[in-house]
Amino acid sequence: MASTASAVLLLLAGCAATPASAPPESAAPKRFHVEAHEAAIYVIRSERVGGAIPLQVLIDGKHLGATVARSYLYAVVPPGIHTVESWGDIRSTLEVNAKPGTITYLSQVVELTYLSSPRTRLRPVTESQGREWVMELKAAPPR
């Protein structure tokens, strides 16, 4: 009986130590490459503020997804001017000139106020800061 219990525990420990494979779409953006005829935009929520409160992100009025604390969203877009929106208690809008073959990094800053939904603000960040954050964060969960 003891050997059966030991075998089960060993089997369970082996399963717990095996990392779950990441979905393919979450790894692709971390290559930091975009085709010459395209552009890309990261919306990065690097802070822990607001925890699991999802904040919606739109590009040109189309829903991209929702971030939670310590996550990012990624979109490939045609080069040109794009409007990025972040929805909290107050909507933050930022126009971005996405140039061909480049990646634009935006930080989604979150502020919590008493008895209110989170407020959000978008601001551009440098490529080096954006890459650093993306490497340490996870893709936002699908919604």
C-alpha positions, 0 to 999 in steps of 0.5 A, a space after each residue: 500500500 505504501 509503495 502504491 502511495 509513493 508511486 502515485 505521489 511520484 507520478 503527481 510530482 512529475 506532472 507538476 514539474 512539467 511546464 505547461 506549453 505556451 500557446 504559439 501566439 504568445 511566443 511569436 510577438 517576443 521575436 521582435 520582428 515585423 515584416 517591412 510592409 507591416 508595423 506592430 504595436 505592443 500595449 504593455 501593462 507592466 504594473 501590478 496595480 489593479 490586479 485582475 481588473 481587465 482593461 479593454 484596448 482598442 485600435 482604430 475602434 476595433 477590440 484588440 483585447 483586455 490587459 490584466 496586471 503584468 501582461 501585454 497585447 500585441 497587434 500587427 497593423 498596416 503602416 500609418 496613423 492609428 488610434 489606440 484606446 484604453 478603457 478604464 473609468 476614464 478613456 485614454 486615447 493616443 494617436 500612433 504613427 506606425 512606420 513600416 517595419 517598426 514596432 511601437 511600444 505603449 505603456 498602459 499606466 493604471 491608477 486606482 481611486 477610492 470607490 471608482 473604476 481604474 483610470 488608465 493612461 497610455 504613453 509611449 516608451 522606448 524600444 529597450 524598455 518595451 522589450 524588457 517588459 515584454 520579455 518578463 511579462 505574459 500575453 494577456 489572457 484571451 477574452 
